[in-house]
Structures are given as C-alpha cells and as structure tokens.
Amino acid sequence: MSKIAIIGATGRAGSQLLEEALRRGHSVTAIARNTAKLGQRAGVVTKDVDVADAAALQGAVAGHDVVISAAHFSTIPASAIIEPVKKAGVKRLLVVGGAGSLLLPTGGKVIDSPGFPEEYKAEASAGGVYLDTLRQEKELDWTFLSPSAEFVEGERTGKFRLGKDNLLVSAQGRSWISFADYAIAMIDEVETPAYSRQRFTVGY
C-alpha cells in the first residue's frame, strides 16, 4: 500500500484516479481548491489547497510516497507543482498528461495536425511545455502519462494498449481512452514502475 497525494482530485481524471487508488487499498490525500463534494470516505484525507500557494501545497504533499498531478496545464505552470513536491521530499511525481505532444505517423505532433480544436490549443501547448520541463528535471523520479486524443467518460474495462510517444489509434481509426481505464494505467505505474523519467500513453 502506498500513500498517494492526488492534486486536482475533484476533476474528471483526478476523481477516477482517486477511485482506482482506493479500490486497490492505497491511502489517498485528495487535494483541490474545494474538496467538499468528495465528502468523508474511508482511506481518504481531504485538503483544500490553492495550488498557487506553494507553501500550502508543499505541506499537503509532504510524507507521501508519490504525488499524482491532475492539474490543468494552462493555469498551473510546471514549476508550481514540481518545486513544492521536491521541497516536501517526495521522490515520485506522476502527471496526467495531454495528447497534444504525442507524435503522429507522419512525425509531427498531434497539436500541429490540421483540424486540431482551437479551444484546446492553449492547454495542449502548455502540456508540451510541462513535459519538456520534466525532461530537464534532475531530481524527481517523474512519469507523464498522455491519454489518447479523446479522453472521455466511459466504463472501466481494463483492456487497453500502452505506447510511448506515438498516438495510439484503434483499427477503426479512433484514438480514445476512458478516464476509468486511464486511471488503471496510472495506478499500475504507481505500483509497478515501468516508465521512470519517461512519457507513455494509453489507448484502445
């Protein structure tokens, strides 16, 4: 059993990560600006923290085996997560990544493909910067897990594929993963690290 701190635990990805971690018997500290909607649950400690408050975040993640960040990239720079985690003495940081920085068969990035939704470009671009920042990181044992192009509500099947830097596309031409199955892949990485200081991706 690990002590896991989840930043952004009330979001769509974060809440599924919380459920998956609890399902496997881990103890979880759920961190968000307002955790009230999570209620009181066995195995969960809730902490209301504004991630912009570095000292508060450092205090919230201290003493954990691993931190998982599901915070949005466009509003929270990489340093706002990385520095408090390091100062807290936590060695492992897993990040809910984006698909924009994944590579297409042509060699270009998903974010640069024709038809990439304009409304997602700021978040996707910031996600790429976050990944580049992690790749320069010398101290943390980090992992960045990119979902497929479509990151959607859906059932927990436990059946998916893993890849590295290339977008995964199904035989039907769709690139997608449910939040629930994504959470399985992430908690698998917590329990059995296979992508230390690397990015990987998950899809059907």
Contacts in CASP RR format, 6 or more apart in sequence:
PFRMAT RR
TARGET T0000
AUTHOR 0000-0000-0000
METHOD contacts of the structure
MODEL  1
MSKIAIIGATGRAGSQLLEEALRRGHSVTAIARNTAKLGQRAGVVTKDVD
VADAAALQGAVAGHDVVISAAHFSTIPASAIIEPVKKAGVKRLLVVGGAG
SLLLPTGGKVIDSPGFPEEYKAEASAGGVYLDTLRQEKELDWTFLSPSAE
FVEGERTGKFRLGKDNLLVSAQGRSWISFADYAIAMIDEVETPAYSRQRF
TVGY
1 25 0 8 1.000
1 26 0 8 1.000
1 27 0 8 1.000
2 26 0 8 1.000
2 27 0 8 1.000
2 65 0 8 1.000
2 66 0 8 1.000
2 190 0 8 1.000
2 191 0 8 1.000
3 26 0 8 1.000
3 27 0 8 1.000
3 29 0 8 1.000
3 63 0 8 1.000
3 64 0 8 1.000
3 65 0 8 1.000
3 66 0 8 1.000
4 21 0 8 1.000
4 26 0 8 1.000
4 27 0 8 1.000
4 28 0 8 1.000
4 29 0 8 1.000
4 64 0 8 1.000
4 65 0 8 1.000
4 66 0 8 1.000
4 67 0 8 1.000
4 68 0 8 1.000
4 190 0 8 1.000
5 28 0 8 1.000
5 29 0 8 1.000
5 31 0 8 1.000
5 60 0 8 1.000
5 61 0 8 1.000
5 64 0 8 1.000
5 66 0 8 1.000
5 67 0 8 1.000
5 68 0 8 1.000
5 90 0 8 1.000
6 14 0 8 1.000
6 17 0 8 1.000
6 18 0 8 1.000
6 21 0 8 1.000
6 28 0 8 1.000
6 29 0 8 1.000
6 30 0 8 1.000
6 31 0 8 1.000
6 67 0 8 1.000
6 68 0 8 1.000
6 70 0 8 1.000
7 31 0 8 1.000
7 32 0 8 1.000
7 51 0 8 1.000
7 57 0 8 1.000
7 61 0 8 1.000
7 67 0 8 1.000
7 68 0 8 1.000
7 69 0 8 1.000
7 70 0 8 1.000
7 71 0 8 1.000
7 81 0 8 1.000
8 14 0 8 1.000
8 30 0 8 1.000
8 31 0 8 1.000
8 32 0 8 1.000
8 69 0 8 1.000
8 70 0 8 1.000
8 71 0 8 1.000
9 15 0 8 1.000
9 17 0 8 1.000
9 18 0 8 1.000
9 28 0 8 1.000
9 30 0 8 1.000
9 31 0 8 1.000
9 32 0 8 1.000
9 35 0 8 1.000
9 38 0 8 1.000
9 46 0 8 1.000
9 70 0 8 1.000
10 30 0 8 1.000
10 32 0 8 1.000
10 34 0 8 1.000
10 35 0 8 1.000
10 37 0 8 1.000
10 38 0 8 1.000
11 32 0 8 1.000
11 70 0 8 1.000
12 153 0 8 1.000
12 179 0 8 1.000
13 70 0 8 1.000
13 96 0 8 1.000
13 147 0 8 1.000
13 151 0 8 1.000
13 179 0 8 1.000
13 182 0 8 1.000
13 183 0 8 1.000
14 68 0 8 1.000
14 70 0 8 1.000
14 96 0 8 1.000
14 179 0 8 1.000
14 183 0 8 1.000
15 38 0 8 1.000
15 179 0 8 1.000
16 179 0 8 1.000
16 180 0 8 1.000
16 182 0 8 1.000
16 183 0 8 1.000
17 68 0 8 1.000
17 70 0 8 1.000
17 96 0 8 1.000
17 183 0 8 1.000
17 186 0 8 1.000
17 187 0 8 1.000
18 28 0 8 1.000
18 30 0 8 1.000
18 38 0 8 1.000
18 44 0 8 1.000
19 180 0 8 1.000
19 183 0 8 1.000
20 180 0 8 1.000
20 183 0 8 1.000
20 184 0 8 1.000
20 186 0 8 1.000
20 187 0 8 1.000
21 28 0 8 1.000
21 187 0 8 1.000
21 190 0 8 1.000
22 28 0 8 1.000
22 41 0 8 1.000
22 43 0 8 1.000
22 44 0 8 1.000
24 187 0 8 1.000
24 191 0 8 1.000
26 187 0 8 1.000
26 190 0 8 1.000
27 43 0 8 1.000
27 44 0 8 1.000
27 45 0 8 1.000
28 43 0 8 1.000
28 44 0 8 1.000
28 45 0 8 1.000
29 44 0 8 1.000
29 45 0 8 1.000
29 46 0 8 1.000
29 47 0 8 1.000
29 60 0 8 1.000
29 61 0 8 1.000
29 64 0 8 1.000
30 38 0 8 1.000
30 44 0 8 1.000
30 45 0 8 1.000
30 46 0 8 1.000
30 47 0 8 1.000
31 46 0 8 1.000
31 47 0 8 1.000
31 49 0 8 1.000
31 51 0 8 1.000
31 57 0 8 1.000
31 60 0 8 1.000
31 61 0 8 1.000
32 38 0 8 1.000
32 46 0 8 1.000
32 48 0 8 1.000
32 49 0 8 1.000
33 48 0 8 1.000
33 49 0 8 1.000
33 50 0 8 1.000
33 51 0 8 1.000
34 48 0 8 1.000
35 46 0 8 1.000
35 47 0 8 1.000
35 48 0 8 1.000
38 44 0 8 1.000
38 46 0 8 1.000
39 46 0 8 1.000
40 46 0 8 1.000
47 60 0 8 1.000
49 56 0 8 1.000
49 57 0 8 1.000
49 60 0 8 1.000
50 56 0 8 1.000
51 57 0 8 1.000
51 71 0 8 1.000
51 76 0 8 1.000
51 80 0 8 1.000
51 81 0 8 1.000
52 76 0 8 1.000
52 80 0 8 1.000
54 80 0 8 1.000
54 83 0 8 1.000
54 84 0 8 1.000
54 87 0 8 1.000
55 84 0 8 1.000
57 80 0 8 1.000
57 81 0 8 1.000
57 84 0 8 1.000
58 84 0 8 1.000
58 85 0 8 1.000
58 87 0 8 1.000
58 88 0 8 1.000
59 84 0 8 1.000
59 88 0 8 1.000
61 67 0 8 1.000
61 84 0 8 1.000
61 85 0 8 1.000
61 88 0 8 1.000
61 90 0 8 1.000
62 88 0 8 1.000
62 89 0 8 1.000
62 90 0 8 1.000
63 88 0 8 1.000
63 89 0 8 1.000
63 90 0 8 1.000
64 88 0 8 1.000
64 90 0 8 1.000
65 90 0 8 1.000
65 92 0 8 1.000
66 90 0 8 1.000
66 92 0 8 1.000
66 93 0 8 1.000
66 94 0 8 1.000
66 190 0 8 1.000
67 81 0 8 1.000
67 85 0 8 1.000
67 90 0 8 1.000
67 92 0 8 1.000
67 93 0 8 1.000
67 94 0 8 1.000
68 93 0 8 1.000
68 94 0 8 1.000
68 95 0 8 1.000
68 96 0 8 1.000
68 186 0 8 1.000
68 190 0 8 1.000
69 81 0 8 1.000
69 93 0 8 1.000
69 94 0 8 1.000
69 95 0 8 1.000
69 96 0 8 1.000
70 96 0 8 1.000
71 81 0 8 1.000
72 123 0 8 1.000
73 97 0 8 1.000
73 98 0 8 1.000
73 123 0 8 1.000
73 126 0 8 1.000
73 127 0 8 1.000
73 128 0 8 1.000
73 129 0 8 1.000
73 130 0 8 1.000
74 122 0 8 1.000
74 123 0 8 1.000
74 125 0 8 1.000
74 126 0 8 1.000
77 126 0 8 1.000
77 130 0 8 1.000
78 129 0 8 1.000
78 130 0 8 1.000
78 133 0 8 1.000
78 134 0 8 1.000
79 133 0 8 1.000
81 93 0 8 1.000
81 95 0 8 1.000
82 93 0 8 1.000
82 133 0 8 1.000
82 134 0 8 1.000
82 137 0 8 1.000
82 140 0 8 1.000
85 93 0 8 1.000
85 140 0 8 1.000
86 139 0 8 1.000
86 140 0 8 1.000
91 140 0 8 1.000
91 141 0 8 1.000
92 140 0 8 1.000
92 141 0 8 1.000
92 142 0 8 1.000
92 143 0 8 1.000
92 190 0 8 1.000
92 193 0 8 1.000
93 134 0 8 1.000
93 140 0 8 1.000
93 141 0 8 1.000
93 142 0 8 1.000
93 143 0 8 1.000
94 142 0 8 1.000
94 143 0 8 1.000
94 144 0 8 1.000
94 145 0 8 1.000
94 186 0 8 1.000
94 189 0 8 1.000
94 190 0 8 1.000
95 130 0 8 1.000
95 134 0 8 1.000
95 142 0 8 1.000
95 143 0 8 1.000
95 144 0 8 1.000
95 145 0 8 1.000
96 145 0 8 1.000
96 147 0 8 1.000
96 182 0 8 1.000
96 186 0 8 1.000
97 127 0 8 1.000
97 130 0 8 1.000
97 131 0 8 1.000
97 144 0 8 1.000
97 145 0 8 1.000
97 146 0 8 1.000
97 147 0 8 1.000
97 199 0 8 1.000
98 123 0 8 1.000
98 124 0 8 1.000
98 127 0 8 1.000
98 128 0 8 1.000
98 146 0 8 1.000
98 147 0 8 1.000
98 151 0 8 1.000
99 110 0 8 1.000
99 124 0 8 1.000
99 146 0 8 1.000
99 147 0 8 1.000
99 148 0 8 1.000
99 149 0 8 1.000
99 151 0 8 1.000
99 167 0 8 1.000
99 175 0 8 1.000
99 201 0 8 1.000
100 109 0 8 1.000
100 110 0 8 1.000
100 111 0 8 1.000
100 116 0 8 1.000
100 124 0 8 1.000
100 127 0 8 1.000
100 128 0 8 1.000
100 146 0 8 1.000
101 109 0 8 1.000
101 110 0 8 1.000
101 111 0 8 1.000
101 124 0 8 1.000
101 127 0 8 1.000
101 128 0 8 1.000
101 131 0 8 1.000
101 146 0 8 1.000
101 199 0 8 1.000
102 109 0 8 1.000
102 110 0 8 1.000
102 146 0 8 1.000
102 165 0 8 1.000
102 166 0 8 1.000
102 167 0 8 1.000
102 201 0 8 1.000
103 109 0 8 1.000
103 110 0 8 1.000
103 165 0 8 1.000
103 166 0 8 1.000
103 167 0 8 1.000
104 110 0 8 1.000
104 113 0 8 1.000
104 166 0 8 1.000
104 167 0 8 1.000
105 166 0 8 1.000
110 116 0 8 1.000
110 124 0 8 1.000
110 149 0 8 1.000
110 167 0 8 1.000
111 121 0 8 1.000
111 124 0 8 1.000
111 125 0 8 1.000
111 128 0 8 1.000
116 124 0 8 1.000
130 144 0 8 1.000
131 144 0 8 1.000
131 199 0 8 1.000
134 140 0 8 1.000
134 142 0 8 1.000
134 144 0 8 1.000
137 197 0 8 1.000
141 193 0 8 1.000
141 196 0 8 1.000
141 197 0 8 1.000
142 196 0 8 1.000
142 197 0 8 1.000
143 189 0 8 1.000
143 193 0 8 1.000
143 195 0 8 1.000
143 196 0 8 1.000
143 197 0 8 1.000
143 198 0 8 1.000
143 199 0 8 1.000
143 200 0 8 1.000
144 198 0 8 1.000
144 199 0 8 1.000
144 200 0 8 1.000
145 182 0 8 1.000
145 185 0 8 1.000
145 186 0 8 1.000
145 189 0 8 1.000
145 195 0 8 1.000
145 199 0 8 1.000
145 200 0 8 1.000
145 201 0 8 1.000
145 202 0 8 1.000
146 199 0 8 1.000
146 200 0 8 1.000
146 201 0 8 1.000
146 202 0 8 1.000
147 177 0 8 1.000
147 182 0 8 1.000
147 201 0 8 1.000
147 202 0 8 1.000
147 203 0 8 1.000
148 167 0 8 1.000
148 168 0 8 1.000
148 169 0 8 1.000
148 175 0 8 1.000
148 176 0 8 1.000
148 177 0 8 1.000
148 201 0 8 1.000
148 202 0 8 1.000
148 203 0 8 1.000
148 204 0 8 1.000
149 167 0 8 1.000
149 175 0 8 1.000
149 176 0 8 1.000
150 174 0 8 1.000
150 175 0 8 1.000
150 176 0 8 1.000
150 177 0 8 1.000
151 176 0 8 1.000
151 177 0 8 1.000
151 179 0 8 1.000
151 182 0 8 1.000
152 176 0 8 1.000
152 177 0 8 1.000
152 178 0 8 1.000
152 179 0 8 1.000
153 178 0 8 1.000
153 179 0 8 1.000
154 178 0 8 1.000
154 179 0 8 1.000
154 180 0 8 1.000
155 178 0 8 1.000
155 180 0 8 1.000
156 178 0 8 1.000
156 180 0 8 1.000
156 181 0 8 1.000
156 183 0 8 1.000
156 184 0 8 1.000
157 178 0 8 1.000
157 180 0 8 1.000
157 181 0 8 1.000
158 181 0 8 1.000
158 184 0 8 1.000
159 181 0 8 1.000
159 204 0 8 1.000
160 177 0 8 1.000
160 181 0 8 1.000
160 184 0 8 1.000
160 185 0 8 1.000
160 202 0 8 1.000
160 203 0 8 1.000
160 204 0 8 1.000
161 168 0 8 1.000
161 202 0 8 1.000
161 203 0 8 1.000
161 204 0 8 1.000
162 185 0 8 1.000
162 200 0 8 1.000
162 201 0 8 1.000
162 202 0 8 1.000
162 203 0 8 1.000
163 200 0 8 1.000
163 201 0 8 1.000
163 202 0 8 1.000
164 198 0 8 1.000
164 199 0 8 1.000
164 200 0 8 1.000
164 201 0 8 1.000
165 199 0 8 1.000
165 201 0 8 1.000
166 201 0 8 1.000
167 175 0 8 1.000
167 201 0 8 1.000
168 175 0 8 1.000
168 201 0 8 1.000
168 202 0 8 1.000
168 203 0 8 1.000
168 204 0 8 1.000
169 175 0 8 1.000
170 176 0 8 1.000
170 203 0 8 1.000
170 204 0 8 1.000
174 204 0 8 1.000
175 203 0 8 1.000
176 203 0 8 1.000
176 204 0 8 1.000
177 202 0 8 1.000
177 203 0 8 1.000
177 204 0 8 1.000
181 202 0 8 1.000
181 203 0 8 1.000
181 204 0 8 1.000
182 202 0 8 1.000
185 202 0 8 1.000
189 195 0 8 1.000
189 200 0 8 1.000
194 200 0 8 1.000
END
